[in-house]
Amino acid sequence: MRRLPLVLLFLLSAACDDADHDGFSAPEDCDDHNADVNPDAVEVCDGLDNNCDGLIDPGAGQSEGTTAFYADQDGDGFGDEGYVVKTCEQPSGFVATFGDCDDSDASVTDSGC
């Protein structure tokens, strides 16, 4: 009769194992060896799925540390602040500097407005 409680205790401890001590255990914790990764974590731009939602560094301002990038259709290095995306990495055709008052003419930049 004493054997049943020990087996039950073993099963409960195995089910509640939290290797990184962040309050979550596998499979709920998608990386049980990194305490910064768990379902309650804030997503940051670091190449990891911090909050275990299946997305790595989602764009559109969903990650802390995102940068605003502005569409630069004329390639002059200045973007149109009316077309902005917030993401972890700079997309093609976008720049970090806004202020282009005519994004169809490369000779007109923020200094020529």
Biopython code that builds the backbone (N, CA, C, O; Angstrom):
import numpy as np
from Bio.PDB.StructureBuilder import StructureBuilder

atoms = [
    (1, "MET", "N", (0.807, -1.185, 0.000)),
    (1, "MET", "CA", (0.000, 0.000, 0.000)),
    (1, "MET", "C", (0.863, 1.266, 0.000)),
    (1, "MET", "O", (0.459, 2.295, -0.541)),
    (2, "ARG", "N", (2.016, 1.187, 0.591)),
    (2, "ARG", "CA", (2.914, 2.331, 0.653)),
    (2, "ARG", "C", (3.496, 2.660, -0.717)),
    (2, "ARG", "O", (3.930, 3.789, -0.946)),
    (3, "ARG", "N", (3.512, 1.724, -1.599)),
    (3, "ARG", "CA", (4.090, 1.906, -2.925)),
    (3, "ARG", "C", (3.283, 2.873, -3.788)),
    (3, "ARG", "O", (3.883, 3.630, -4.551)),
    (4, "LEU", "N", (1.991, 2.884, -3.707)),
    (4, "LEU", "CA", (1.142, 3.753, -4.501)),
    (4, "LEU", "C", (1.427, 5.236, -4.269)),
    (4, "LEU", "O", (1.556, 5.966, -5.252)),
    (5, "PRO", "N", (1.533, 5.722, -3.047)),
    (5, "PRO", "CA", (1.835, 7.139, -2.851)),
    (5, "PRO", "C", (3.192, 7.553, -3.435)),
    (5, "PRO", "O", (3.310, 8.667, -3.946)),
    (6, "LEU", "N", (4.208, 6.704, -3.377)),
    (6, "LEU", "CA", (5.519, 7.040, -3.957)),
    (6, "LEU", "C", (5.434, 7.155, -5.468)),
    (6, "LEU", "O", (6.027, 8.058, -6.058)),
    (7, "VAL", "N", (4.701, 6.250, -6.098)),
    (7, "VAL", "CA", (4.526, 6.315, -7.551)),
    (7, "VAL", "C", (3.771, 7.574, -7.920)),
    (7, "VAL", "O", (4.142, 8.252, -8.878)),
    (8, "LEU", "N", (2.731, 7.902, -7.191)),
    (8, "LEU", "CA", (1.960, 9.108, -7.440)),
    (8, "LEU", "C", (2.821, 10.352, -7.257)),
    (8, "LEU", "O", (2.746, 11.275, -8.068)),
    (9, "LEU", "N", (3.623, 10.392, -6.222)),
    (9, "LEU", "CA", (4.529, 11.516, -5.988)),
    (9, "LEU", "C", (5.529, 11.668, -7.129)),
    (9, "LEU", "O", (5.808, 12.789, -7.555)),
    (10, "PHE", "N", (6.069, 10.568, -7.627)),
    (10, "PHE", "CA", (7.005, 10.596, -8.744)),
    (10, "PHE", "C", (6.334, 11.152, -9.998)),
    (10, "PHE", "O", (6.910, 11.991, -10.690)),
    (11, "LEU", "N", (5.124, 10.690, -10.291)),
    (11, "LEU", "CA", (4.410, 11.163, -11.477)),
    (11, "LEU", "C", (4.082, 12.646, -11.378)),
    (11, "LEU", "O", (4.208, 13.371, -12.365)),
    (12, "LEU", "N", (3.671, 13.100, -10.223)),
    (12, "LEU", "CA", (3.373, 14.520, -10.039)),
    (12, "LEU", "C", (4.611, 15.384, -10.169)),
    (12, "LEU", "O", (4.549, 16.458, -10.767)),
    (13, "SER", "N", (5.723, 14.946, -9.627)),
    (13, "SER", "CA", (6.945, 15.738, -9.720)),
    (13, "SER", "C", (7.463, 15.777, -11.152)),
    (13, "SER", "O", (8.006, 16.799, -11.573)),
    (14, "ALA", "N", (7.313, 14.697, -11.911)),
    (14, "ALA", "CA", (7.744, 14.673, -13.302)),
    (14, "ALA", "C", (6.883, 15.590, -14.150)),
    (14, "ALA", "O", (7.389, 16.255, -15.054)),
    (15, "ALA", "N", (5.582, 15.633, -13.870)),
    (15, "ALA", "CA", (4.668, 16.474, -14.633)),
    (15, "ALA", "C", (4.886, 17.950, -14.337)),
    (15, "ALA", "O", (4.585, 18.790, -15.185)),
    (16, "CYS", "N", (5.395, 18.288, -13.173)),
    (16, "CYS", "CA", (5.572, 19.680, -12.770)),
    (16, "CYS", "C", (7.017, 20.144, -12.894)),
    (16, "CYS", "O", (7.363, 21.191, -12.347)),
    (17, "ASP", "N", (7.853, 19.420, -13.577)),
    (17, "ASP", "CA", (9.260, 19.770, -13.713)),
    (17, "ASP", "C", (9.406, 21.085, -14.474)),
    (17, "ASP", "O", (8.884, 21.216, -15.582)),
    (18, "ASP", "N", (10.091, 22.037, -13.909)),
    (18, "ASP", "CA", (10.332, 23.342, -14.504)),
    (18, "ASP", "C", (11.836, 23.574, -14.505)),
    (18, "ASP", "O", (12.380, 24.149, -13.562)),
    (19, "ALA", "N", (12.504, 23.131, -15.556)),
    (19, "ALA", "CA", (13.965, 23.135, -15.615)),
    (19, "ALA", "C", (14.574, 24.527, -15.464)),
    (19, "ALA", "O", (15.640, 24.667, -14.864)),
    (20, "ASP", "N", (13.913, 25.563, -16.002)),
    (20, "ASP", "CA", (14.504, 26.902, -15.938)),
    (20, "ASP", "C", (13.893, 27.769, -14.824)),
    (20, "ASP", "O", (14.236, 28.945, -14.702)),
    (21, "HIS", "N", (13.009, 27.206, -14.026)),
    (21, "HIS", "CA", (12.424, 27.874, -12.855)),
    (21, "HIS", "C", (11.731, 29.191, -13.181)),
    (21, "HIS", "O", (11.825, 30.158, -12.425)),
    (22, "ASP", "N", (11.025, 29.218, -14.331)),
    (22, "ASP", "CA", (10.281, 30.431, -14.691)),
    (22, "ASP", "C", (8.791, 30.314, -14.395)),
    (22, "ASP", "O", (8.014, 31.206, -14.735)),
    (23, "GLY", "N", (8.397, 29.218, -13.763)),
    (23, "GLY", "CA", (6.995, 29.027, -13.405)),
    (23, "GLY", "C", (6.191, 28.256, -14.425)),
    (23, "GLY", "O", (4.993, 28.041, -14.239)),
    (24, "PHE", "N", (6.840, 27.831, -15.515)),
    (24, "PHE", "CA", (6.170, 27.072, -16.568)),
    (24, "PHE", "C", (6.983, 25.823, -16.872)),
    (24, "PHE", "O", (8.214, 25.850, -16.852)),
    (25, "SER", "N", (6.299, 24.748, -17.148)),
    (25, "SER", "CA", (6.984, 23.507, -17.514)),
    (25, "SER", "C", (6.559, 23.091, -18.911)),
    (25, "SER", "O", (5.536, 23.549, -19.420)),
    (26, "ALA", "N", (7.346, 22.223, -19.528)),
    (26, "ALA", "CA", (7.023, 21.714, -20.855)),
    (26, "ALA", "C", (5.742, 20.906, -20.755)),
    (26, "ALA", "O", (5.522, 20.274, -19.722)),
    (27, "PRO", "N", (4.904, 20.890, -21.745)),
    (27, "PRO", "CA", (5.059, 21.496, -23.061)),
    (27, "PRO", "C", (4.586, 22.945, -23.145)),
    (27, "PRO", "O", (4.749, 23.578, -24.188)),
    (28, "GLU", "N", (4.003, 23.488, -22.071)),
    (28, "GLU", "CA", (3.539, 24.877, -22.099)),
    (28, "GLU", "C", (4.701, 25.840, -22.336)),
    (28, "GLU", "O", (4.556, 26.819, -23.067)),
    (29, "ASP", "N", (5.847, 25.567, -21.721)),
    (29, "ASP", "CA", (7.055, 26.370, -21.899)),
    (29, "ASP", "C", (7.778, 25.839, -23.128)),
    (29, "ASP", "O", (8.252, 24.703, -23.118)),
    (30, "CYS", "N", (7.870, 26.638, -24.185)),
    (30, "CYS", "CA", (8.450, 26.157, -25.447)),
    (30, "CYS", "C", (9.977, 26.055, -25.400)),
    (30, "CYS", "O", (10.573, 25.483, -26.313)),
    (31, "ASP", "N", (10.627, 26.594, -24.361)),
    (31, "ASP", "CA", (12.073, 26.430, -24.159)),
    (31, "ASP", "C", (12.325, 26.380, -22.655)),
    (31, "ASP", "O", (12.588, 27.402, -22.022)),
    (32, "ASP", "N", (12.241, 25.191, -22.103)),
    (32, "ASP", "CA", (12.336, 25.036, -20.653)),
    (32, "ASP", "C", (13.778, 25.083, -20.146)),
    (32, "ASP", "O", (14.062, 24.672, -19.020)),
    (33, "HIS", "N", (14.677, 25.583, -20.978)),
    (33, "HIS", "CA", (16.063, 25.774, -20.557)),
    (33, "HIS", "C", (16.448, 27.251, -20.591)),
    (33, "HIS", "O", (17.612, 27.599, -20.391)),
    (34, "ASN", "N", (15.456, 28.125, -20.846)),
    (34, "ASN", "CA", (15.701, 29.561, -20.904)),
    (34, "ASN", "C", (14.559, 30.251, -20.160)),
    (34, "ASN", "O", (13.428, 30.263, -20.644)),
    (35, "ALA", "N", (14.839, 30.818, -18.999)),
    (35, "ALA", "CA", (13.811, 31.451, -18.167)),
    (35, "ALA", "C", (13.201, 32.687, -18.824)),
    (35, "ALA", "O", (12.116, 33.115, -18.431)),
    (36, "ASP", "N", (13.880, 33.272, -19.822)),
    (36, "ASP", "CA", (13.348, 34.438, -20.526)),
    (36, "ASP", "C", (12.316, 34.057, -21.575)),
    (36, "ASP", "O", (11.686, 34.932, -22.168)),
    (37, "VAL", "N", (12.135, 32.761, -21.812)),
    (37, "VAL", "CA", (11.170, 32.260, -22.791)),
    (37, "VAL", "C", (10.089, 31.494, -22.048)),
    (37, "VAL", "O", (10.348, 30.448, -21.453)),
    (38, "ASN", "N", (8.863, 32.033, -22.090)),
    (38, "ASN", "CA", (7.709, 31.381, -21.459)),
    (38, "ASN", "C", (6.445, 32.087, -21.939)),
    (38, "ASN", "O", (6.537, 33.174, -22.510)),
    (39, "PRO", "N", (5.275, 31.504, -21.726)),
    (39, "PRO", "CA", (4.034, 32.109, -22.229)),
    (39, "PRO", "C", (3.742, 33.516, -21.721)),
    (39, "PRO", "O", (2.990, 34.240, -22.372)),
    (40, "ASP", "N", (4.302, 33.934, -20.590)),
    (40, "ASP", "CA", (4.075, 35.284, -20.071)),
    (40, "ASP", "C", (5.148, 36.291, -20.482)),
    (40, "ASP", "O", (5.051, 37.466, -20.129)),
    (41, "ALA", "N", (6.160, 35.855, -21.217)),
    (41, "ALA", "CA", (7.262, 36.744, -21.598)),
    (41, "ALA", "C", (6.813, 37.761, -22.640)),
    (41, "ALA", "O", (5.873, 37.521, -23.398)),
    (42, "VAL", "N", (7.494, 38.888, -22.665)),
    (42, "VAL", "CA", (7.270, 39.920, -23.669)),
    (42, "VAL", "C", (8.128, 39.586, -24.883)),
    (42, "VAL", "O", (9.310, 39.271, -24.741)),
    (43, "GLU", "N", (7.545, 39.652, -26.071)),
    (43, "GLU", "CA", (8.293, 39.382, -27.296)),
    (43, "GLU", "C", (9.250, 40.543, -27.553)),
    (43, "GLU", "O", (8.840, 41.704, -27.551)),
    (44, "VAL", "N", (10.521, 40.227, -27.773)),
    (44, "VAL", "CA", (11.536, 41.231, -28.083)),
    (44, "VAL", "C", (12.267, 40.816, -29.358)),
    (44, "VAL", "O", (12.205, 39.656, -29.767)),
    (45, "CYS", "N", (12.945, 41.752, -29.973)),
    (45, "CYS", "CA", (13.688, 41.485, -31.204)),
    (45, "CYS", "C", (15.005, 40.786, -30.864)),
    (45, "CYS", "O", (16.018, 41.443, -30.624)),
    (46, "ASP", "N", (14.985, 39.461, -30.845)),
    (46, "ASP", "CA", (16.193, 38.721, -30.491)),
    (46, "ASP", "C", (16.324, 37.384, -31.208)),
    (46, "ASP", "O", (17.217, 36.602, -30.884)),
    (47, "GLY", "N", (15.455, 37.105, -32.173)),
    (47, "GLY", "CA", (15.531, 35.844, -32.905)),
    (47, "GLY", "C", (14.921, 34.666, -32.172)),
    (47, "GLY", "O", (15.083, 33.527, -32.609)),
    (48, "LEU", "N", (14.214, 34.909, -31.057)),
    (48, "LEU", "CA", (13.578, 33.842, -30.286)),
    (48, "LEU", "C", (12.073, 34.036, -30.246)),
    (48, "LEU", "O", (11.577, 35.149, -30.418)),
    (49, "ASP", "N", (11.356, 32.959, -30.021)),
    (49, "ASP", "CA", (9.925, 33.032, -29.752)),
    (49, "ASP", "C", (9.777, 33.197, -28.247)),
    (49, "ASP", "O", (9.565, 32.213, -27.538)),
    (50, "ASN", "N", (9.885, 34.415, -27.752)),
    (50, "ASN", "CA", (9.924, 34.682, -26.316)),
    (50, "ASN", "C", (8.657, 34.267, -25.581)),
    (50, "ASN", "O", (8.734, 33.786, -24.451)),
    (51, "ASN", "N", (7.484, 34.444, -26.206)),
    (51, "ASN", "CA", (6.226, 34.195, -25.508)),
    (51, "ASN", "C", (5.519, 32.916, -25.947)),
    (51, "ASN", "O", (4.340, 32.727, -25.648)),
    (52, "CYS", "N", (6.227, 32.041, -26.652)),
    (52, "CYS", "CA", (5.715, 30.714, -27.022)),
    (52, "CYS", "C", (4.424, 30.767, -27.829)),
    (52, "CYS", "O", (3.561, 29.903, -27.674)),
    (53, "ASP", "N", (4.282, 31.780, -28.695)),
    (53, "ASP", "CA", (3.080, 31.864, -29.520)),
    (53, "ASP", "C", (3.303, 31.326, -30.931)),
    (53, "ASP", "O", (2.418, 31.407, -31.783)),
    (54, "GLY", "N", (4.500, 30.773, -31.169)),
    (54, "GLY", "CA", (4.811, 30.201, -32.473)),
    (54, "GLY", "C", (5.394, 31.198, -33.464)),
    (54, "GLY", "O", (5.697, 30.828, -34.598)),
    (55, "LEU", "N", (5.558, 32.457, -33.061)),
    (55, "LEU", "CA", (6.096, 33.497, -33.938)),
    (55, "LEU", "C", (7.426, 34.003, -33.391)),
    (55, "LEU", "O", (7.563, 34.251, -32.193)),
    (56, "ILE", "N", (8.394, 34.151, -34.274)),
    (56, "ILE", "CA", (9.702, 34.678, -33.880)),
    (56, "ILE", "C", (9.773, 36.126, -34.334)),
    (56, "ILE", "O", (9.708, 36.417, -35.529)),
    (57, "ASP", "N", (9.907, 37.032, -33.374)),
    (57, "ASP", "CA", (10.023, 38.465, -33.641)),
    (57, "ASP", "C", (8.981, 38.963, -34.637)),
    (57, "ASP", "O", (9.340, 39.459, -35.705)),
    (58, "PRO", "N", (7.688, 38.837, -34.302)),
    (58, "PRO", "CA", (6.672, 39.320, -35.234)),
    (58, "PRO", "C", (6.809, 40.818, -35.443)),
    (58, "PRO", "O", (7.199, 41.542, -34.527)),
    (59, "GLY", "N", (6.494, 41.281, -36.627)),
    (59, "GLY", "CA", (6.594, 42.700, -36.941)),
    (59, "GLY", "C", (5.362, 43.457, -36.501)),
    (59, "GLY", "O", (4.682, 43.059, -35.555)),
    (60, "ALA", "N", (5.079, 44.531, -37.176)),
    (60, "ALA", "CA", (3.923, 45.383, -36.932)),
    (60, "ALA", "C", (3.857, 45.867, -35.487)),
    (60, "ALA", "O", (2.772, 46.015, -34.924)),
    (61, "GLY", "N", (5.027, 46.114, -34.888)),
    (61, "GLY", "CA", (5.074, 46.667, -33.548)),
    (61, "GLY", "C", (4.712, 45.697, -32.439)),
    (61, "GLY", "O", (4.465, 46.124, -31.311)),
    (62, "GLN", "N", (4.674, 44.395, -32.730)),
    (62, "GLN", "CA", (4.307, 43.410, -31.724)),
    (62, "GLN", "C", (5.484, 43.002, -30.850)),
    (62, "GLN", "O", (5.291, 42.302, -29.856)),
    (63, "SER", "N", (6.676, 43.413, -31.187)),
    (63, "SER", "CA", (7.866, 43.083, -30.410)),
    (63, "SER", "C", (8.473, 44.353, -29.831)),
    (63, "SER", "O", (8.489, 45.397, -30.483)),
    (64, "GLU", "N", (8.977, 44.256, -28.589)),
    (64, "GLU", "CA", (9.707, 45.388, -28.024)),
    (64, "GLU", "C", (11.019, 45.548, -28.781)),
    (64, "GLU", "O", (11.665, 44.561, -29.135)),
    (65, "GLY", "N", (11.399, 46.769, -29.023)),
    (65, "GLY", "CA", (12.651, 47.033, -29.719)),
    (65, "GLY", "C", (12.482, 47.172, -31.220)),
    (65, "GLY", "O", (13.472, 47.220, -31.950)),
    (66, "THR", "N", (11.235, 47.240, -31.697)),
    (66, "THR", "CA", (11.046, 47.426, -33.137)),
    (66, "THR", "C", (11.438, 48.844, -33.524)),
    (66, "THR", "O", (11.444, 49.752, -32.692)),
    (67, "THR", "N", (11.762, 49.017, -34.786)),
    (67, "THR", "CA", (12.158, 50.311, -35.331)),
    (67, "THR", "C", (11.164, 50.708, -36.408)),
    (67, "THR", "O", (10.669, 49.856, -37.147)),
    (68, "ALA", "N", (10.874, 51.987, -36.497)),
    (68, "ALA", "CA", (10.005, 52.496, -37.555)),
    (68, "ALA", "C", (10.834, 52.652, -38.829)),
    (68, "ALA", "O", (11.905, 53.260, -38.817)),
    (69, "PHE", "N", (10.326, 52.098, -39.919)),
    (69, "PHE", "CA", (10.955, 52.249, -41.235)),
    (69, "PHE", "C", (9.930, 52.858, -42.185)),
    (69, "PHE", "O", (8.745, 52.532, -42.132)),
    (70, "TYR", "N", (10.407, 53.748, -43.055)),
    (70, "TYR", "CA", (9.549, 54.525, -43.936)),
    (70, "TYR", "C", (9.814, 54.153, -45.388)),
    (70, "TYR", "O", (10.965, 53.982, -45.790)),
    (71, "ALA", "N", (8.748, 54.027, -46.175)),
    (71, "ALA", "CA", (8.883, 53.669, -47.590)),
    (71, "ALA", "C", (9.682, 54.745, -48.321)),
    (71, "ALA", "O", (9.419, 55.939, -48.175)),
    (72, "ASP", "N", (10.661, 54.302, -49.109)),
    (72, "ASP", "CA", (11.505, 55.209, -49.894)),
    (72, "ASP", "C", (11.409, 54.774, -51.349)),
    (72, "ASP", "O", (12.249, 54.019, -51.839)),
    (73, "GLN", "N", (10.381, 55.255, -52.032)),
    (73, "GLN", "CA", (10.116, 54.817, -53.407)),
    (73, "GLN", "C", (11.098, 55.382, -54.420)),
    (73, "GLN", "O", (11.336, 54.762, -55.457)),
    (74, "ASP", "N", (11.672, 56.544, -54.141)),
    (74, "ASP", "CA", (12.595, 57.140, -55.115)),
    (74, "ASP", "C", (14.064, 56.856, -54.805)),
    (74, "ASP", "O", (14.941, 57.274, -55.561)),
    (75, "GLY", "N", (14.345, 56.159, -53.715)),
    (75, "GLY", "CA", (15.710, 55.730, -53.411)),
    (75, "GLY", "C", (16.664, 56.826, -52.987)),
    (75, "GLY", "O", (17.877, 56.666, -53.125)),
    (76, "ASP", "N", (16.147, 57.950, -52.467)),
    (76, "ASP", "CA", (17.025, 59.050, -52.071)),
    (76, "ASP", "C", (17.476, 58.969, -50.615)),
    (76, "ASP", "O", (18.198, 59.846, -50.142)),
    (77, "GLY", "N", (17.061, 57.934, -49.908)),
    (77, "GLY", "CA", (17.470, 57.767, -48.522)),
    (77, "GLY", "C", (16.539, 58.415, -47.512)),
    (77, "GLY", "O", (16.766, 58.326, -46.305)),
    (78, "PHE", "N", (15.488, 59.069, -48.003)),
    (78, "PHE", "CA", (14.474, 59.665, -47.132)),
    (78, "PHE", "C", (13.137, 59.021, -47.440)),
    (78, "PHE", "O", (12.772, 58.848, -48.603)),
    (79, "GLY", "N", (12.405, 58.666, -46.382)),
    (79, "GLY", "CA", (11.136, 57.978, -46.570)),
    (79, "GLY", "C", (9.932, 58.864, -46.352)),
    (79, "GLY", "O", (10.022, 59.974, -45.825)),
    (80, "ASP", "N", (8.802, 58.332, -46.777)),
    (80, "ASP", "CA", (7.514, 59.008, -46.643)),
    (80, "ASP", "C", (6.892, 58.587, -45.317)),
    (80, "ASP", "O", (6.574, 57.414, -45.127)),
    (81, "GLU", "N", (6.717, 59.542, -44.392)),
    (81, "GLU", "CA", (6.198, 59.188, -43.073)),
    (81, "GLU", "C", (4.748, 58.717, -43.118)),
    (81, "GLU", "O", (4.228, 58.245, -42.107)),
    (82, "GLY", "N", (4.091, 58.834, -44.258)),
    (82, "GLY", "CA", (2.735, 58.311, -44.429)),
    (82, "GLY", "C", (2.717, 56.809, -44.653)),
    (82, "GLY", "O", (1.665, 56.180, -44.545)),
    (83, "TYR", "N", (3.868, 56.226, -44.963)),
    (83, "TYR", "CA", (3.989, 54.782, -45.200)),
    (83, "TYR", "C", (5.062, 54.225, -44.270)),
    (83, "TYR", "O", (6.229, 54.122, -44.645)),
    (84, "VAL", "N", (4.661, 53.871, -43.070)),
    (84, "VAL", "CA", (5.599, 53.417, -42.046)),
    (84, "VAL", "C", (5.246, 52.004, -41.592)),
    (84, "VAL", "O", (4.072, 51.649, -41.485)),
    (85, "VAL", "N", (6.273, 51.207, -41.330)),
    (85, "VAL", "CA", (6.110, 49.890, -40.718)),
    (85, "VAL", "C", (7.050, 49.832, -39.519)),
    (85, "VAL", "O", (8.132, 50.420, -39.535)),
    (86, "LYS", "N", (6.629, 49.120, -38.487)),
    (86, "LYS", "CA", (7.486, 48.905, -37.315)),
    (86, "LYS", "C", (7.844, 47.432, -37.302)),
    (86, "LYS", "O", (6.972, 46.566, -37.240)),
    (87, "THR", "N", (9.132, 47.162, -37.362)),
    (87, "THR", "CA", (9.596, 45.783, -37.426)),
    (87, "THR", "C", (10.991, 45.672, -36.828)),
    (87, "THR", "O", (11.635, 46.677, -36.527)),
    (88, "CYS", "N", (11.446, 44.440, -36.663)),
    (88, "CYS", "CA", (12.771, 44.215, -36.072)),
    (88, "CYS", "C", (13.900, 44.429, -37.072)),
    (88, "CYS", "O", (14.990, 44.861, -36.697)),
    (89, "GLU", "N", (13.644, 44.130, -38.345)),
    (89, "GLU", "CA", (14.679, 44.274, -39.376)),
    (89, "GLU", "C", (14.172, 45.170, -40.493)),
    (89, "GLU", "O", (12.981, 45.172, -40.805)),
    (90, "GLN", "N", (15.077, 45.929, -41.092)),
    (90, "GLN", "CA", (14.720, 46.865, -42.145)),
    (90, "GLN", "C", (14.274, 46.124, -43.400)),
    (90, "GLN", "O", (15.042, 45.348, -43.969)),
    (91, "PRO", "N", (13.024, 46.361, -43.838)),
    (91, "PRO", "CA", (12.576, 45.720, -45.075)),
    (91, "PRO", "C", (13.155, 46.418, -46.307)),
    (91, "PRO", "O", (13.520, 47.592, -46.252)),
    (92, "SER", "N", (13.232, 45.701, -47.387)),
    (92, "SER", "CA", (13.719, 46.265, -48.645)),
    (92, "SER", "C", (12.799, 47.401, -49.084)),
    (92, "SER", "O", (11.576, 47.285, -49.006)),
    (93, "GLY", "N", (13.392, 48.492, -49.544)),
    (93, "GLY", "CA", (12.616, 49.633, -50.016)),
    (93, "GLY", "C", (12.185, 50.579, -48.908)),
    (93, "GLY", "O", (11.411, 51.504, -49.155)),
    (94, "PHE", "N", (12.674, 50.363, -47.685)),
    (94, "PHE", "CA", (12.335, 51.212, -46.551)),
    (94, "PHE", "C", (13.617, 51.752, -45.919)),
    (94, "PHE", "O", (14.668, 51.116, -45.986)),
    (95, "VAL", "N", (13.517, 52.932, -45.305)),
    (95, "VAL", "CA", (14.654, 53.562, -44.639)),
    (95, "VAL", "C", (14.222, 54.021, -43.251)),
    (95, "VAL", "O", (13.030, 54.119, -42.961)),
    (96, "ALA", "N", (15.195, 54.299, -42.407)),
    (96, "ALA", "CA", (14.903, 54.727, -41.038)),
    (96, "ALA", "C", (14.703, 56.235, -40.926)),
    (96, "ALA", "O", (14.309, 56.721, -39.866)),
    (97, "THR", "N", (14.966, 56.984, -41.992)),
    (97, "THR", "CA", (14.850, 58.441, -41.979)),
    (97, "THR", "C", (13.629, 58.876, -42.781)),
    (97, "THR", "O", (13.497, 58.527, -43.955)),
    (98, "PHE", "N", (12.737, 59.636, -42.152)),
    (98, "PHE", "CA", (11.573, 60.142, -42.881)),
    (98, "PHE", "C", (11.781, 61.607, -43.223)),
    (98, "PHE", "O", (12.780, 62.204, -42.822)),
    (99, "GLY", "N", (10.855, 62.181, -43.954)),
    (99, "GLY", "CA", (10.925, 63.600, -44.289)),
    (99, "GLY", "C", (10.961, 63.869, -45.779)),
    (99, "GLY", "O", (11.259, 64.988, -46.196)),
    (100, "ASP", "N", (10.661, 62.859, -46.594)),
    (100, "ASP", "CA", (10.646, 63.057, -48.046)),
    (100, "ASP", "C", (9.283, 63.610, -48.434)),
    (100, "ASP", "O", (8.279, 62.902, -48.355)),
    (101, "CYS", "N", (9.240, 64.872, -48.853)),
    (101, "CYS", "CA", (7.958, 65.482, -49.193)),
    (101, "CYS", "C", (7.510, 65.151, -50.618)),
    (101, "CYS", "O", (6.378, 65.457, -50.992)),
    (102, "ASP", "N", (8.382, 64.532, -51.416)),
    (102, "ASP", "CA", (7.997, 64.061, -52.757)),
    (102, "ASP", "C", (8.764, 62.770, -53.027)),
    (102, "ASP", "O", (9.878, 62.793, -53.549)),
    (103, "ASP", "N", (8.160, 61.663, -52.668)),
    (103, "ASP", "CA", (8.837, 60.374, -52.764)),
    (103, "ASP", "C", (8.829, 59.803, -54.184)),
    (103, "ASP", "O", (9.185, 58.644, -54.392)),
    (104, "SER", "N", (8.422, 60.620, -55.157)),
    (104, "SER", "CA", (8.509, 60.185, -56.557)),
    (104, "SER", "C", (9.668, 60.869, -57.276)),
    (104, "SER", "O", (9.931, 60.593, -58.446)),
    (105, "ASP", "N", (10.361, 61.765, -56.566)),
    (105, "ASP", "CA", (11.453, 62.533, -57.158)),
    (105, "ASP", "C", (12.663, 62.481, -56.224)),
    (105, "ASP", "O", (12.631, 63.054, -55.135)),
    (106, "ALA", "N", (13.725, 61.798, -56.644)),
    (106, "ALA", "CA", (14.916, 61.623, -55.813)),
    (106, "ALA", "C", (15.659, 62.933, -55.556)),
    (106, "ALA", "O", (16.445, 63.011, -54.611)),
    (107, "SER", "N", (15.431, 63.958, -56.369)),
    (107, "SER", "CA", (16.121, 65.222, -56.151)),
    (107, "SER", "C", (15.457, 66.047, -55.057)),
    (107, "SER", "O", (16.015, 67.057, -54.630)),
    (108, "VAL", "N", (14.288, 65.644, -54.597)),
    (108, "VAL", "CA", (13.585, 66.365, -53.533)),
    (108, "VAL", "C", (13.633, 65.518, -52.263)),
    (108, "VAL", "O", (13.081, 64.419, -52.218)),
    (109, "THR", "N", (14.297, 66.042, -51.233)),
    (109, "THR", "CA", (14.393, 65.349, -49.950)),
    (109, "THR", "C", (13.864, 66.283, -48.868)),
    (109, "THR", "O", (13.204, 67.278, -49.167)),
    (110, "ASP", "N", (14.151, 65.964, -47.633)),
    (110, "ASP", "CA", (13.656, 66.793, -46.528)),
    (110, "ASP", "C", (14.199, 68.206, -46.596)),
    (110, "ASP", "O", (13.532, 69.143, -46.158)),
    (111, "SER", "N", (15.395, 68.381, -47.136)),
    (111, "SER", "CA", (15.968, 69.718, -47.209)),
    (111, "SER", "C", (15.358, 70.544, -48.353)),
    (111, "SER", "O", (15.485, 71.769, -48.374)),
    (112, "GLY", "N", (14.696, 69.866, -49.303)),
    (112, "GLY", "CA", (14.132, 70.584, -50.431)),
    (112, "GLY", "C", (12.639, 70.808, -50.316)),
    (112, "GLY", "O", (12.003, 71.203, -51.294)),
    (113, "CYS", "N", (12.061, 70.569, -49.152)),
    (113, "CYS", "CA", (10.602, 70.721, -48.983)),
    (113, "CYS", "C", (10.209, 72.128, -48.714)),
    (113, "CYS", "O", (9.024, 72.417, -48.550)),
]
sb = StructureBuilder()
sb.init_structure("model")
sb.init_model(0)
sb.init_chain("A")
sb.init_seg("    ")
for serial, (resi, resn, name, xyz) in enumerate(atoms, 1):
    if name == "N":
        sb.init_residue(resn, " ", resi, " ")
    sb.init_atom(name, np.array(xyz, "f"), 0.0, 1.0, " ", f" {name:<3s}", serial, name[0])
structure = sb.get_structure()
